[in-house]
Amino acid sequence: MRVRDIMVLAAELVGRRDLADFTAGRSGADAGAMQRERELLLRCYNLTENEIALDYLPLKMRECFVSEGEIAYASLAGVPAEILAVRGEFGQKLAFTAEEKGIRVRAGKAEVEYSRRPRVKGEEDKPECAAADGGRLLALGTACEYALMSGMTEEAALLDKRYRDALACACRTHGGRFRLRRWI
């Protein structure tokens, strides 16, 4: 499944069949306005995937390094959001300090476990998170964001409920962290 497929599902969830057809490449009515709507839908997708990855279902990575006392963030394959653990050669946890330019850790072999930010996607890219459900979770979140940005508040409220329920279910099955909202 590609991001474009999720965008088509999201447009259908919002009730925008014209936008779904345009995004899928089946229609070309008022191409300028539809292109702007499609770009907004893609922005909503990227916001949703970022929210899911940073707040609920982290994208975890592990990488091994030979450290001389510091591991630069630039040497990591992904953009780190949070350093979860640093382990030594035999799996023991090592003390570390996350600093401005990198991770300060003792010299030697080290395995860094971290959660990362998802890349900004284009329509032809594949999703990085929550794709096991056929894109439903991402489509619901994208549709909710789109409805909110388009001023469709009633639809946004209904979609938000469905999105939160799907998110809670995904967190239960995939071991994510789901916190209920609390109002003070």
OpenMM code with the backbone's topology and positions (N, CA, C; nanometers):
from openmm import Vec3, app, unit

residues = "MET ARG VAL ARG ASP ILE MET VAL LEU ALA ALA GLU LEU VAL GLY ARG ARG ASP LEU ALA ASP PHE THR ALA GLY ARG SER GLY ALA ASP ALA GLY ALA MET GLN ARG GLU ARG GLU LEU LEU LEU ARG CYS TYR ASN LEU THR GLU ASN GLU ILE ALA LEU ASP TYR LEU PRO LEU LYS MET ARG GLU CYS PHE VAL SER GLU GLY GLU ILE ALA TYR ALA SER LEU ALA GLY VAL PRO ALA GLU ILE LEU ALA VAL ARG GLY GLU PHE GLY GLN LYS LEU ALA PHE THR ALA GLU GLU LYS GLY ILE ARG VAL ARG ALA GLY LYS ALA GLU VAL GLU TYR SER ARG ARG PRO ARG VAL LYS GLY GLU GLU ASP LYS PRO GLU CYS ALA ALA ALA ASP GLY GLY ARG LEU LEU ALA LEU GLY THR ALA CYS GLU TYR ALA LEU MET SER GLY MET THR GLU GLU ALA ALA LEU LEU ASP LYS ARG TYR ARG ASP ALA LEU ALA CYS ALA CYS ARG THR HIS GLY GLY ARG PHE ARG LEU ARG ARG TRP ILE".split()
positions = [
    Vec3(0.0849, -0.1182, 0.0000),
    Vec3(0.0000, 0.0000, 0.0000),
    Vec3(0.0889, 0.1238, 0.0000),
    Vec3(0.0506, 0.2201, -0.0782),
    Vec3(0.1250, 0.3456, -0.0912),
    Vec3(0.0477, 0.4584, -0.0227),
    Vec3(0.1154, 0.5696, -0.0014),
    Vec3(0.0540, 0.6860, 0.0620),
    Vec3(-0.0657, 0.7340, -0.0201),
    Vec3(-0.0551, 0.7287, -0.1522),
    Vec3(-0.1670, 0.7705, -0.2381),
    Vec3(-0.2932, 0.6890, -0.2074),
    Vec3(-0.2789, 0.5578, -0.1855),
    Vec3(-0.3948, 0.4733, -0.1540),
    Vec3(-0.4600, 0.5155, -0.0224),
    Vec3(-0.3782, 0.5513, 0.0743),
    Vec3(-0.4297, 0.5972, 0.2038),
    Vec3(-0.4999, 0.7319, 0.1875),
    Vec3(-0.4448, 0.8179, 0.1018),
    Vec3(-0.5086, 0.9473, 0.0767),
    Vec3(-0.6451, 0.9293, 0.0098),
    Vec3(-0.6569, 0.8330, -0.0809),
    Vec3(-0.7855, 0.8050, -0.1459),
    Vec3(-0.8861, 0.7576, -0.0415),
    Vec3(-0.8445, 0.6669, 0.0474),
    Vec3(-0.9328, 0.6200, 0.1553),
    Vec3(-0.9762, 0.7354, 0.2451),
    Vec3(-0.8821, 0.8234, 0.2783),
    Vec3(-0.9138, 0.9376, 0.3652),
    Vec3(-1.0143, 1.0306, 0.2988),
    Vec3(-0.9972, 1.0573, 0.1708),
    Vec3(-1.0915, 1.1439, 0.0993),
    Vec3(-1.2310, 1.0818, 0.0966),
    Vec3(-1.2374, 0.9510, 0.0810),
    Vec3(-1.3671, 0.8827, 0.0829),
    Vec3(-1.4308, 0.8890, 0.2215),
    Vec3(-1.3489, 0.8763, 0.3263),
    Vec3(-1.4014, 0.8845, 0.4628),
    Vec3(-1.4614, 1.0215, 0.4931),
    Vec3(-1.4048, 1.1245, 0.4337),
    Vec3(-1.4545, 1.2608, 0.4558),
    Vec3(-1.5766, 1.2894, 0.3680),
    Vec3(-1.6004, 1.2023, 0.2701),
    Vec3(-1.7141, 1.2232, 0.1811),
    Vec3(-1.6782, 1.3032, 0.0573),
    Vec3(-1.5507, 1.3124, 0.0262),
    Vec3(-1.5038, 1.3871, -0.0902),
    Vec3(-1.4690, 1.2902, -0.2027),
    Vec3(-1.5702, 1.2358, -0.2670),
    Vec3(-1.5507, 1.1401, -0.3759),
    Vec3(-1.4738, 1.2041, -0.4920),
    Vec3(-1.5005, 1.3333, -0.5180),
    Vec3(-1.4302, 1.4022, -0.6259),
    Vec3(-1.2801, 1.4083, -0.5995),
    Vec3(-1.2426, 1.4350, -0.4742),
    Vec3(-1.1017, 1.4400, -0.4367),
    Vec3(-1.0398, 1.3001, -0.4414),
    Vec3(-1.1149, 1.1995, -0.4006),
    Vec3(-1.0658, 1.0615, -0.4065),
    Vec3(-1.0389, 1.0210, -0.5509),
    Vec3(-1.1302, 1.0548, -0.6418),
    Vec3(-1.1112, 1.0221, -0.7832),
    Vec3(-0.9918, 1.0968, -0.8413),
    Vec3(-0.9789, 1.2243, -0.8079),
    Vec3(-0.8666, 1.3040, -0.8584),
    Vec3(-0.7333, 1.2493, -0.8074),
    Vec3(-0.7278, 1.2137, -0.6804),
    Vec3(-0.6052, 1.1604, -0.6206),
    Vec3(-0.5689, 1.0262, -0.6828),
    Vec3(-0.6702, 0.9459, -0.7134),
    Vec3(-0.6454, 0.8156, -0.7753),
    Vec3(-0.6143, 0.8281, -0.9243),
    Vec3(-0.6338, 0.9478, -0.9814),
    Vec3(-0.6035, 0.9703, -1.1221),
    Vec3(-0.7182, 0.9387, -1.2157),
    Vec3(-0.8409, 0.9342, -1.1636),
    Vec3(-0.9565, 0.8982, -1.2453),
    Vec3(-1.0367, 1.0171, -1.2944),
    Vec3(-1.0079, 1.1369, -1.2478),
    Vec3(-1.0896, 1.2525, -1.2832),
    Vec3(-1.0016, 1.3770, -1.2899),
    Vec3(-1.0462, 1.4780, -1.3643),
    Vec3(-0.9652, 1.5977, -1.3753),
    Vec3(-1.0458, 1.7255, -1.3721),
    Vec3(-1.1603, 1.7279, -1.3049),
    Vec3(-1.2434, 1.8478, -1.2960),
    Vec3(-1.1762, 1.9503, -1.2055),
    Vec3(-1.1623, 2.0747, -1.2559),
    Vec3(-1.1009, 2.1858, -1.1824),
    Vec3(-0.9672, 2.1430, -1.1202),
    Vec3(-0.8731, 2.1119, -1.2073),
    Vec3(-0.7451, 2.0536, -1.1661),
    Vec3(-0.6679, 2.1409, -1.0672),
    Vec3(-0.6726, 2.2730, -1.0807),
    Vec3(-0.5975, 2.3605, -0.9902),
    Vec3(-0.6456, 2.3500, -0.8467),
    Vec3(-0.7764, 2.3589, -0.8275),
    Vec3(-0.8332, 2.3492, -0.6921),
    Vec3(-0.8134, 2.2095, -0.6339),
    Vec3(-0.8313, 2.1081, -0.7177),
    Vec3(-0.8144, 1.9698, -0.6704),
    Vec3(-0.6696, 1.9426, -0.6324),
    Vec3(-0.5752, 2.0008, -0.7063),
    Vec3(-0.4338, 1.9816, -0.6732),
    Vec3(-0.4013, 2.0416, -0.5370),
    Vec3(-0.4574, 2.1590, -0.5067),
    Vec3(-0.4358, 2.2201, -0.3745),
    Vec3(-0.4968, 2.1328, -0.2646),
    Vec3(-0.6144, 2.0771, -0.2892),
    Vec3(-0.6783, 1.9890, -0.1904),
    Vec3(-0.5950, 1.8621, -0.1704),
    Vec3(-0.5395, 1.8108, -0.2786),
    Vec3(-0.4563, 1.6904, -0.2703),
    Vec3(-0.3290, 1.7187, -0.1907),
    Vec3(-0.2696, 1.8359, -0.2097),
    Vec3(-0.1512, 1.8728, -0.1322),
    Vec3(-0.1849, 1.8872, 0.0159),
    Vec3(-0.3024, 1.9422, 0.0453),
    Vec3(-0.3472, 1.9519, 0.1843),
    Vec3(-0.3662, 1.8129, 0.2443),
    Vec3(-0.4226, 1.7228, 0.1674),
    Vec3(-0.4433, 1.5854, 0.2126),
    Vec3(-0.3093, 1.5171, 0.2406),
    Vec3(-0.2084, 1.5414, 0.1569),
    Vec3(-0.0762, 1.4840, 0.1795),
    Vec3(-0.0128, 1.5422, 0.3060),
    Vec3(-0.0304, 1.6726, 0.3287),
    Vec3(0.0193, 1.7343, 0.4521),
    Vec3(-0.0477, 1.6711, 0.5743),
    Vec3(-0.1778, 1.6479, 0.5651),
    Vec3(-0.2514, 1.5840, 0.6750),
    Vec3(-0.2008, 1.4426, 0.7000),
    Vec3(-0.1674, 1.3713, 0.5918),
    Vec3(-0.1105, 1.2373, 0.6067),
    Vec3(0.0204, 1.2439, 0.6847),
    Vec3(0.1096, 1.3341, 0.6446),
    Vec3(0.2398, 1.3444, 0.7114),
    Vec3(0.2255, 1.3839, 0.8573),
    Vec3(0.1313, 1.4714, 0.8881),
    Vec3(0.1050, 1.5078, 1.0281),
    Vec3(0.0578, 1.3864, 1.1079),
    Vec3(-0.0308, 1.3082, 1.0490),
    Vec3(-0.0851, 1.1909, 1.1169),
    Vec3(0.0226, 1.0871, 1.1428),
    Vec3(0.1030, 1.0577, 1.0415),
    Vec3(0.2078, 0.9575, 1.0601),
    Vec3(0.3091, 1.0036, 1.1647),
    Vec3(0.3406, 1.1306, 1.1647),
    Vec3(0.4322, 1.1864, 1.2643),
    Vec3(0.3733, 1.1726, 1.4046),
    Vec3(0.2450, 1.2045, 1.4201),
    Vec3(0.1802, 1.1923, 1.5509),
    Vec3(0.1810, 1.0484, 1.6000),
    Vec3(0.1479, 0.9556, 1.5138),
    Vec3(0.1437, 0.8150, 1.5536),
    Vec3(0.2831, 0.7676, 1.5950),
    Vec3(0.3839, 0.7999, 1.5146),
    Vec3(0.5198, 0.7525, 1.5424),
    Vec3(0.5811, 0.8168, 1.6658),
    Vec3(0.5519, 0.9428, 1.6910),
    Vec3(0.6153, 1.0111, 1.8041),
    Vec3(0.5402, 0.9926, 1.9351),
    Vec3(0.4083, 0.9764, 1.9288),
    Vec3(0.3297, 0.9717, 2.0518),
    Vec3(0.2758, 0.8337, 2.0895),
    Vec3(0.2534, 0.7459, 1.9933),
    Vec3(0.1816, 0.6224, 2.0237),
    Vec3(0.2562, 0.4945, 1.9867),
    Vec3(0.2985, 0.4811, 1.8631),
    Vec3(0.3658, 0.3600, 1.8158),
    Vec3(0.5040, 0.3973, 1.7622),
    Vec3(0.6033, 0.4057, 1.8514),
    Vec3(0.7357, 0.4528, 1.8106),
    Vec3(0.8004, 0.3628, 1.7055),
    Vec3(0.8724, 0.4242, 1.6149),
    Vec3(0.9526, 0.3527, 1.5163),
    Vec3(1.0903, 0.3310, 1.5788),
    Vec3(1.1139, 0.2110, 1.6271),
    Vec3(1.2388, 0.1828, 1.6989),
    Vec3(1.3445, 0.1288, 1.6042),
    Vec3(1.4673, 0.1697, 1.6308),
    Vec3(1.5825, 0.1219, 1.5536),
    Vec3(1.6958, 0.0876, 1.6495),
    Vec3(1.7808, -0.0034, 1.6043),
    Vec3(1.9022, -0.0392, 1.6783),
    Vec3(2.0186, -0.0342, 1.5815),
    Vec3(2.1256, 0.0281, 1.6252),
    Vec3(2.2462, 0.0368, 1.5430),
    Vec3(2.3687, 0.0149, 1.6308),
    Vec3(2.4679, -0.0505, 1.5744),
    Vec3(2.5927, -0.0769, 1.6460),
    Vec3(2.7011, 0.0200, 1.6005),
    Vec3(2.7800, 0.0647, 1.6973),
    Vec3(2.8885, 0.1585, 1.6714),
    Vec3(3.0101, 0.1190, 1.7530),
    Vec3(3.1263, 0.1645, 1.7087),
    Vec3(3.2466, 0.1600, 1.7909),
    Vec3(3.2698, 0.3036, 1.8331),
    Vec3(3.2544, 0.3275, 1.9607),
    Vec3(3.2564, 0.4635, 2.0130),
    Vec3(3.3926, 0.4986, 2.0720),
    Vec3(3.4288, 0.6240, 2.0554),
    Vec3(3.5474, 0.6776, 2.1212),
    Vec3(3.5064, 0.7741, 2.2316),
    Vec3(3.3838, 0.7566, 2.2801),
    Vec3(3.3341, 0.8420, 2.3871),
    Vec3(3.2122, 0.9217, 2.3464),
    Vec3(3.1886, 0.9332, 2.2154),
    Vec3(3.0710, 1.0061, 2.1691),
    Vec3(3.0234, 0.9484, 2.0353),
    Vec3(2.8922, 0.9350, 2.0209),
    Vec3(2.8309, 0.8914, 1.8957),
    Vec3(2.7490, 1.0087, 1.8443),
    Vec3(2.7863, 1.0604, 1.7299),
    Vec3(2.7176, 1.1774, 1.6730),
    Vec3(2.5796, 1.1374, 1.6222),
    Vec3(2.4821, 1.2259, 1.6410),
    Vec3(2.3469, 1.1998, 1.5895),
    Vec3(2.3482, 1.1848, 1.4379),
    Vec3(2.4384, 1.2559, 1.3721),
    Vec3(2.4466, 1.2496, 1.2260),
    Vec3(2.4860, 1.1107, 1.1772),
    Vec3(2.5510, 1.0310, 1.2618),
    Vec3(2.5922, 0.8970, 1.2209),
    Vec3(2.4784, 0.7948, 1.2316),
    Vec3(2.3681, 0.8327, 1.2940),
    Vec3(2.2527, 0.7434, 1.3024),
    Vec3(2.1778, 0.7435, 1.1699),
    Vec3(2.1195, 0.6311, 1.1331),
    Vec3(2.0493, 0.6182, 1.0052),
    Vec3(1.9208, 0.7011, 1.0021),
    Vec3(1.8508, 0.7095, 1.1150),
    Vec3(1.7273, 0.7874, 1.1228),
    Vec3(1.7469, 0.9111, 1.2078),
    Vec3(1.6485, 1.0002, 1.2034),
    Vec3(1.6512, 1.1195, 1.2877),
    Vec3(1.5940, 1.0795, 1.4240),
    Vec3(1.6762, 1.0785, 1.5290),
    Vec3(1.6279, 1.0289, 1.6581),
    Vec3(1.5290, 1.1243, 1.7252),
    Vec3(1.4242, 1.0662, 1.7811),
    Vec3(1.3299, 1.1422, 1.8613),
    Vec3(1.3619, 1.1232, 2.0094),
    Vec3(1.4040, 1.0005, 2.0449),
    Vec3(1.4355, 0.9690, 2.1840),
    Vec3(1.5356, 0.8541, 2.1858),
    Vec3(1.6391, 0.8683, 2.2683),
    Vec3(1.7351, 0.7601, 2.2865),
    Vec3(1.6793, 0.6714, 2.3976),
    Vec3(1.6496, 0.5454, 2.3647),
    Vec3(1.5867, 0.4551, 2.4599),
    Vec3(1.6888, 0.3830, 2.5474),
    Vec3(1.7979, 0.3362, 2.4868),
    Vec3(1.8991, 0.2628, 2.5631),
    Vec3(2.0284, 0.2559, 2.4830),
    Vec3(2.1362, 0.2384, 2.5560),
    Vec3(2.2656, 0.2100, 2.4949),
    Vec3(2.3178, 0.0855, 2.5649),
    Vec3(2.3539, -0.0136, 2.4853),
    Vec3(2.3992, -0.1408, 2.5402),
    Vec3(2.5429, -0.1683, 2.4963),
    Vec3(2.6130, -0.2402, 2.5827),
    Vec3(2.7516, -0.2757, 2.5546),
    Vec3(2.7623, -0.3985, 2.4675),
    Vec3(2.8827, -0.4475, 2.4530),
    Vec3(2.9127, -0.5604, 2.3656),
    Vec3(2.8383, -0.6876, 2.4064),
    Vec3(2.8131, -0.7061, 2.5341),
    Vec3(2.7484, -0.8276, 2.5833),
    Vec3(2.6028, -0.8042, 2.6238),
    Vec3(2.5440, -0.6937, 2.5792),
    Vec3(2.4029, -0.6663, 2.6065),
    Vec3(2.3753, -0.5906, 2.7358),
    Vec3(2.4778, -0.5575, 2.8114),
    Vec3(2.4573, -0.4847, 2.9366),
    Vec3(2.4242, -0.3390, 2.9072),
    Vec3(2.3359, -0.2825, 2.9877),
    Vec3(2.3016, -0.1418, 2.9691),
    Vec3(2.4188, -0.0542, 3.0113),
    Vec3(2.4435, 0.0481, 2.9304),
    Vec3(2.5508, 0.1421, 2.9599),
    Vec3(2.4913, 0.2769, 2.9980),
    Vec3(2.5604, 0.3458, 3.0865),
    Vec3(2.5202, 0.4818, 3.1205),
    Vec3(2.5555, 0.5719, 3.0025),
    Vec3(2.4644, 0.6623, 2.9700),
    Vec3(2.4883, 0.7534, 2.8579),
    Vec3(2.4260, 0.8878, 2.8890),
    Vec3(2.4702, 0.9874, 2.8165),
    Vec3(2.4136, 1.1214, 2.8266),
    Vec3(2.3828, 1.1697, 2.6854),
    Vec3(2.2575, 1.2098, 2.6646),
    Vec3(2.2190, 1.2669, 2.5349),
    Vec3(2.2530, 1.4151, 2.5380),
    Vec3(2.3448, 1.4552, 2.4518),
    Vec3(2.3884, 1.5940, 2.4470),
    Vec3(2.3435, 1.6579, 2.3161),
    Vec3(2.3849, 1.7803, 2.2959),
    Vec3(2.3408, 1.8574, 2.1803),
    Vec3(2.3801, 1.7944, 2.0471),
    Vec3(2.5022, 1.7480, 2.0351),
    Vec3(2.5508, 1.6957, 1.9072),
    Vec3(2.5555, 1.5441, 1.8995),
    Vec3(2.5404, 1.4774, 2.0143),
    Vec3(2.5492, 1.3324, 2.0111),
    Vec3(2.5278, 1.2697, 2.1473),
    Vec3(2.5581, 1.1408, 2.1526),
    Vec3(2.5395, 1.0610, 2.2741),
    Vec3(2.6770, 1.0365, 2.3345),
    Vec3(2.6926, 1.0777, 2.4588),
    Vec3(2.8189, 1.0553, 2.5287),
    Vec3(2.8065, 0.9223, 2.6036),
    Vec3(2.9007, 0.8322, 2.5706),
    Vec3(2.9020, 0.6978, 2.6290),
    Vec3(3.0476, 0.6524, 2.6385),
    Vec3(3.0737, 0.5517, 2.7173),
    Vec3(3.2124, 0.5048, 2.7314),
    Vec3(3.2645, 0.4543, 2.5971),
    Vec3(3.3946, 0.4518, 2.5828),
    Vec3(3.4586, 0.4056, 2.4594),
    Vec3(3.4393, 0.2555, 2.4433),
    Vec3(3.4304, 0.2111, 2.3184),
    Vec3(3.4147, 0.0689, 2.2890),
    Vec3(3.2909, 0.0448, 2.2037),
    Vec3(3.2564, -0.0817, 2.1907),
    Vec3(3.1387, -0.1168, 2.1118),
    Vec3(3.0120, -0.0801, 2.1879),
    Vec3(2.9168, -0.0260, 2.1138),
    Vec3(2.7895, 0.0137, 2.1756),
    Vec3(2.6768, -0.0048, 2.0742),
    Vec3(2.5640, -0.0511, 2.1254),
    Vec3(2.4436, -0.0631, 2.0437),
    Vec3(2.3445, 0.0409, 2.0939),
    Vec3(2.3027, 0.1294, 2.0035),
    Vec3(2.2108, 0.2373, 2.0392),
    Vec3(2.0704, 0.1985, 1.9948),
    Vec3(1.9772, 0.2019, 2.0886),
    Vec3(1.8364, 0.1784, 2.0572),
    Vec3(1.7654, 0.3127, 2.0718),
    Vec3(1.6934, 0.3519, 1.9673),
    Vec3(1.6267, 0.4814, 1.9699),
    Vec3(1.4976, 0.4765, 1.8896),
    Vec3(1.4094, 0.5695, 1.9233),
    Vec3(1.2898, 0.5867, 1.8409),
    Vec3(1.3200, 0.7015, 1.7457),
    Vec3(1.2647, 0.6914, 1.6254),
    Vec3(1.2990, 0.7903, 1.5244),
    Vec3(1.1747, 0.8545, 1.4656),
    Vec3(1.1985, 0.9666, 1.4034),
    Vec3(1.0917, 1.0375, 1.3327),
    Vec3(1.0732, 0.9749, 1.1953),
    Vec3(0.9499, 0.9684, 1.1476),
    Vec3(0.9304, 0.9188, 1.0105),
    Vec3(0.9735, 1.0252, 0.9094),
    Vec3(1.0142, 0.9790, 0.7915),
    Vec3(1.0489, 1.0714, 0.6846),
    Vec3(0.9219, 1.1398, 0.6340),
    Vec3(0.9356, 1.2571, 0.5754),
    Vec3(0.8232, 1.3238, 0.5091),
    Vec3(0.7990, 1.2479, 0.3795),
    Vec3(0.6748, 1.2102, 0.3564),
    Vec3(0.6403, 1.1245, 0.2441),
    Vec3(0.5824, 1.2011, 0.1264),
    Vec3(0.6014, 1.1405, 0.0094),
    Vec3(0.5329, 1.1814, -0.1117),
    Vec3(0.4249, 1.0787, -0.1407),
    Vec3(0.3465, 1.1010, -0.2426),
    Vec3(0.2338, 1.0121, -0.2715),
    Vec3(0.2760, 0.8713, -0.3107),
    Vec3(0.3927, 0.8544, -0.3681),
    Vec3(0.4359, 0.7227, -0.4147),
    Vec3(0.5139, 0.6446, -0.3089),
    Vec3(0.5400, 0.7049, -0.1929),
    Vec3(0.6149, 0.6375, -0.0871),
    Vec3(0.5264, 0.5382, -0.0135),
    Vec3(0.5933, 0.4490, 0.0602),
    Vec3(0.5214, 0.3533, 0.1442),
    Vec3(0.5176, 0.4067, 0.2872),
    Vec3(0.4087, 0.3804, 0.3598),
    Vec3(0.4025, 0.4241, 0.5000),
    Vec3(0.5035, 0.3491, 0.5859),
    Vec3(0.5483, 0.4149, 0.6907),
    Vec3(0.6448, 0.3529, 0.7813),
    Vec3(0.5792, 0.2943, 0.9053),
    Vec3(0.4625, 0.3410, 0.9406),
    Vec3(0.4019, 0.2913, 1.0640),
    Vec3(0.2557, 0.2540, 1.0417),
    Vec3(0.2086, 0.1612, 1.1240),
    Vec3(0.0681, 0.1212, 1.1297),
    Vec3(0.0123, 0.0761, 0.9957),
    Vec3(0.0940, 0.0117, 0.9121),
    Vec3(0.0463, -0.0332, 0.7814),
    Vec3(-0.0129, -0.1733, 0.7869),
    Vec3(-0.0052, -0.2406, 0.9001),
    Vec3(-0.0538, -0.3778, 0.9110),
    Vec3(-0.2061, -0.3877, 0.8978),
    Vec3(-0.2766, -0.2795, 0.9232),
    Vec3(-0.4230, -0.2815, 0.9169),
    Vec3(-0.4762, -0.2387, 0.7807),
    Vec3(-0.3930, -0.2397, 0.6798),
    Vec3(-0.4359, -0.1985, 0.5469),
    Vec3(-0.4461, -0.0483, 0.5312),
    Vec3(-0.3862, 0.0265, 0.6210),
    Vec3(-0.3867, 0.1720, 0.6111),
    Vec3(-0.5068, 0.2387, 0.6749),
    Vec3(-0.5931, 0.1622, 0.7404),
    Vec3(-0.7148, 0.2180, 0.8002),
    Vec3(-0.6847, 0.3237, 0.9057),
    Vec3(-0.5916, 0.2947, 0.9957),
    Vec3(-0.5567, 0.3891, 1.1018),
    Vec3(-0.5030, 0.5190, 1.0434),
    Vec3(-0.4114, 0.5093, 0.9482),
    Vec3(-0.3567, 0.6290, 0.8860),
    Vec3(-0.4631, 0.7046, 0.8070),
    Vec3(-0.5528, 0.6318, 0.7411),
    Vec3(-0.6597, 0.6972, 0.6643),
    Vec3(-0.7560, 0.7707, 0.7567),
    Vec3(-0.7905, 0.7101, 0.8704),
    Vec3(-0.8793, 0.7767, 0.9661),
    Vec3(-0.8152, 0.9027, 1.0229),
    Vec3(-0.6875, 0.8943, 1.0595),
    Vec3(-0.6176, 1.0113, 1.1117),
    Vec3(-0.6037, 1.1211, 1.0080),
    Vec3(-0.5736, 1.0829, 0.8849),
    Vec3(-0.5606, 1.1798, 0.7761),
    Vec3(-0.6948, 1.2467, 0.7491),
    Vec3(-0.8014, 1.1678, 0.7458),
    Vec3(-0.9358, 1.2222, 0.7218),
    Vec3(-0.9758, 1.3184, 0.8327),
    Vec3(-0.9434, 1.2837, 0.9568),
    Vec3(-0.9757, 1.3692, 1.0710),
    Vec3(-0.9019, 1.5029, 1.0602),
    Vec3(-0.7723, 1.4973, 1.0308),
    Vec3(-0.6930, 1.6204, 1.0142),
    Vec3(-0.7474, 1.7050, 0.8993),
    Vec3(-0.7800, 1.6404, 0.7891),
    Vec3(-0.8307, 1.7118, 0.6718),
    Vec3(-0.9638, 1.7808, 0.7033),
    Vec3(-1.0516, 1.7071, 0.7708),
    Vec3(-1.1821, 1.7652, 0.8064),
    Vec3(-1.1638, 1.8854, 0.8984),
    Vec3(-1.0718, 1.8755, 0.9918),
    Vec3(-1.0462, 1.9861, 1.0832),
    Vec3(-0.9917, 2.1074, 1.0093),
    Vec3(-0.8959, 2.0851, 0.9194),
    Vec3(-0.8356, 2.1962, 0.8458),
    Vec3(-0.9313, 2.2566, 0.7437),
    Vec3(-1.0304, 2.1796, 0.7025),
    Vec3(-1.1273, 2.2286, 0.6042),
    Vec3(-1.2498, 2.2907, 0.6694),
    Vec3(-1.2531, 2.2940, 0.8022),
    Vec3(-1.3652, 2.3557, 0.8731),
    Vec3(-1.4874, 2.2668, 0.8853),
    Vec3(-1.4715, 2.1382, 0.8639),
    Vec3(-1.5828, 2.0427, 0.8749),
    Vec3(-1.5816, 1.9849, 1.0167),
    Vec3(-1.6260, 2.0653, 1.1133),
    Vec3(-1.6083, 2.0298, 1.2542),
    Vec3(-1.6897, 1.9083, 1.2976),
    Vec3(-1.8113, 1.8942, 1.2484),
    Vec3(-1.8932, 1.7792, 1.2883),
    Vec3(-1.8312, 1.6494, 1.2371),
    Vec3(-1.7875, 1.6480, 1.1105),
    Vec3(-1.7227, 1.5305, 1.0551),
    Vec3(-1.5928, 1.5013, 1.1278),
    Vec3(-1.5195, 1.6077, 1.1628),
    Vec3(-1.3925, 1.5914, 1.2342),
    Vec3(-1.4141, 1.5257, 1.3704),
    Vec3(-1.5197, 1.5639, 1.4396),
    Vec3(-1.5480, 1.5050, 1.5712),
    Vec3(-1.5803, 1.3558, 1.5586),
    Vec3(-1.6584, 1.3196, 1.4590),
    Vec3(-1.6923, 1.1786, 1.4380),
    Vec3(-1.5687, 1.0974, 1.3970),
    Vec3(-1.4901, 1.1534, 1.3065),
    Vec3(-1.3699, 1.0840, 1.2627),
    Vec3(-1.2663, 1.0734, 1.3744),
    Vec3(-1.2588, 1.1753, 1.4604),
    Vec3(-1.1644, 1.1721, 1.5720),
    Vec3(-1.1975, 1.0571, 1.6665),
    Vec3(-1.3244, 1.0346, 1.6926),
    Vec3(-1.3667, 0.9232, 1.7789),
    Vec3(-1.3237, 0.7897, 1.7176),
    Vec3(-1.3485, 0.7723, 1.5889),
    Vec3(-1.3099, 0.6481, 1.5212),
    Vec3(-1.1581, 0.6321, 1.5178),
    Vec3(-1.0877, 0.7412, 1.4948),
    Vec3(-0.9417, 0.7389, 1.4910),
    Vec3(-0.8839, 0.7011, 1.6270),
    Vec3(-0.9344, 0.7612, 1.7333),
    Vec3(-0.8846, 0.7302, 1.8683),
    Vec3(-0.9125, 0.5853, 1.9057),
    Vec3(-1.0285, 0.5332, 1.8669),
    Vec3(-1.0596, 0.3925, 1.8944),
    Vec3(-0.9631, 0.3002, 1.8197),
    Vec3(-0.9378, 0.3299, 1.6927),
    Vec3(-0.8450, 0.2491, 1.6131),
    Vec3(-0.7027, 0.2604, 1.6678),
    Vec3(-0.6665, 0.3779, 1.7150),
    Vec3(-0.5344, 0.4001, 1.7722),
    Vec3(-0.5166, 0.3204, 1.9013),
    Vec3(-0.6190, 0.3194, 1.9855),
    Vec3(-0.6138, 0.2423, 2.1097),
    Vec3(-0.6004, 0.0933, 2.0793),
    Vec3(-0.6723, 0.0461, 1.9803),
    Vec3(-0.6644, -0.0938, 1.9400),
    Vec3(-0.5248, -0.1274, 1.8875),
    Vec3(-0.4686, -0.0414, 1.8048),
    Vec3(-0.3341, -0.0634, 1.7507),
    Vec3(-0.2294, -0.0627, 1.8621),
    Vec3(-0.2469, 0.0234, 1.9595),
    Vec3(-0.1524, 0.0286, 2.0721),
    Vec3(-0.1591, -0.0992, 2.1555),
    Vec3(-0.2799, -0.1525, 2.1731),
    Vec3(-0.2936, -0.2778, 2.2483),
    Vec3(-0.2274, -0.3939, 2.1750),
    Vec3(-0.2473, -0.4031, 2.0451),
    Vec3(-0.1934, -0.5170, 1.9709),
    Vec3(-0.0451, -0.5044, 1.9403),
    Vec3(0.0060, -0.3839, 1.9242),
    Vec3(0.1463, -0.3652, 1.8872),
    Vec3(0.2326, -0.3133, 2.0012),
    Vec3(0.1789, -0.3080, 2.1211),
    Vec3(0.2583, -0.2669, 2.2367),
    Vec3(0.2945, -0.1198, 2.2392),
    Vec3(0.2070, -0.0366, 2.1895),
    Vec3(0.2321, 0.1076, 2.1912),
    Vec3(0.1951, 0.1681, 2.3246),
    Vec3(0.2038, 0.2976, 2.3319),
    Vec3(0.1688, 0.3685, 2.4546),
    Vec3(0.0527, 0.4618, 2.4242),
    Vec3(-0.0591, 0.4336, 2.4842),
    Vec3(-0.1799, 0.5129, 2.4604),
    Vec3(-0.2200, 0.5786, 2.5908),
    Vec3(-0.2201, 0.7096, 2.5905),
    Vec3(-0.2598, 0.7851, 2.7092),
    Vec3(-0.3916, 0.8534, 2.6809),
    Vec3(-0.4823, 0.8382, 2.7716),
    Vec3(-0.6097, 0.9076, 2.7564),
    Vec3(-0.5890, 1.0561, 2.7813),
    Vec3(-0.6658, 1.1354, 2.7100),
    Vec3(-0.6573, 1.2804, 2.7312),
    Vec3(-0.7258, 1.3154, 2.8624),
    Vec3(-0.6633, 1.4065, 2.9340),
    Vec3(-0.7233, 1.4526, 3.0589),
    Vec3(-0.7335, 1.6035, 3.0548),
    Vec3(-0.8416, 1.6527, 3.1003),
    Vec3(-0.8639, 1.7963, 3.1030),
    Vec3(-0.8487, 1.8460, 3.2455),
    Vec3(-0.7824, 1.9563, 3.2605),
    Vec3(-0.7587, 2.0128, 3.3938),
    Vec3(-0.8617, 2.1172, 3.4232),
] * unit.nanometer
topology = app.Topology()
chain = topology.addChain("A")
for resn in residues:
    res = topology.addResidue(resn, chain)
    for name in ("N", "CA", "C"):
        topology.addAtom(name, app.Element.getBySymbol(name[0]), res)
